[in-house]
Amino acid sequence: MRIASLAKTAGVAVRWRPFMLGPIFKAQGWETSPFNLYPAKGRNMWRDLERICLADNMPFVRPKSSPQNTLQAARVALVGLAESWRKDYCRAIYRAEFGEGRNVEEEETITEILQSLGQDAGAVLQRARSDGIKSQLRARTEEAQRLDIFGSPTFIIADGELFWGNDRLEAASNWAVH
Amino acid sequence: MRIASLAKTAGVAVRWRPFMLGPIFKAQGWETSPFNLYPAKGRNMWRDLERICLADNMPFVRPKSSPQNTLQAARVALVGLAESWRKDYCRAIYRAEFGEGRNVEEEETITEILQSLGQDAGAVLQRARSDGIKSQLRARTEEAQRLDIFGSPTFIIADGELFWGNDRLEAASNWAVH
């Protein structure tokens, strides 16, 4: 939600990189989100997110189920990576899940979002199911693991410096311009 | 390092509450720090801390062993709770461990710190070993668990709102004054 405008102000170019967090969690021995595994920490995470959204004037509705399987949503993001709608799509997916509490596992949600962006949802979803996109997403996820990524969002600067989390966005931006 | 001056500026009263994190980690199934259990996250935590200290102009030296057993250090903090040296002592313990990479498990380190604060280290350490202090620290740790505390530092506002981490200190202070 914040990176595009912040990066524009700072004069930093951003390359968006979808990847799957599930396999990365699994490699650490987590079968679900750490926020489910460690309830006290999880409760604070949701409350913290709620406070941050309130302070930033963003809608927040806690989704009924979390984490959601974003495999299809991520494949669509990959299809969109070279398209003009990629950032709007990513923001819309996150807004649907965390701003409206919707289920982004459902093809219906993704279809609605693509249509709202003026896209041919059926054609995009068909491309998202292609072997090329499937293997690209696997490769991106493996790349994320090689880069020592353990969570999302992560910002990696051209020199390799890694910043994790919305609350490190400003630090990442400062690092990029200095 | 930051709370005393920040709270003073904001006009917020702070009550310092030492507790042990080890039993809280253990209750979550962690036999050591999560930063050892999850190496990728741990590497980023240390690097992040290093960057933060650099930005805040604070010394940082990664201790050779971590986490350290702070049982004796915490008992001494409890002894000091009603004394004028309590804040200086807490800051000195953290500075020794993370600013100088020293071992605060060792009685020698604690003795040196108490002496630098003009205290009779032998007498303080003797009080720290008393049954009263031992049971007080257990009670504080149990209280921390009841309050849903899962990490340190945690800031709990009078209305029960919980904020976790140095990076939430400003949010906690704002919550306290509004």
Chai-1 contact restraints between the chains, C-beta under 6 A:
chainA,res_idxA,chainB,res_idxB,connection_type,confidence,min_distance_angstrom,max_distance_angstrom,comment,restraint_id
A,Q28,B,Y38,contact,1.0,0.0,6.0,A-B,restraint_1
A,Y38,B,Q28,contact,1.0,0.0,6.0,A-B,restraint_2
A,A40,B,D148,contact,1.0,0.0,6.0,A-B,restraint_3
A,A40,B,F150,contact,1.0,0.0,6.0,A-B,restraint_4
A,K41,B,F150,contact,1.0,0.0,6.0,A-B,restraint_5
A,N44,B,W164,contact,1.0,0.0,6.0,A-B,restraint_6
A,D148,B,A40,contact,1.0,0.0,6.0,A-B,restraint_7
A,F150,B,A40,contact,1.0,0.0,6.0,A-B,restraint_8
A,F150,B,K41,contact,1.0,0.0,6.0,A-B,restraint_9
A,W164,B,N44,contact,1.0,0.0,6.0,A-B,restraint_10
A,D167,B,D167,contact,1.0,0.0,6.0,A-B,restraint_11
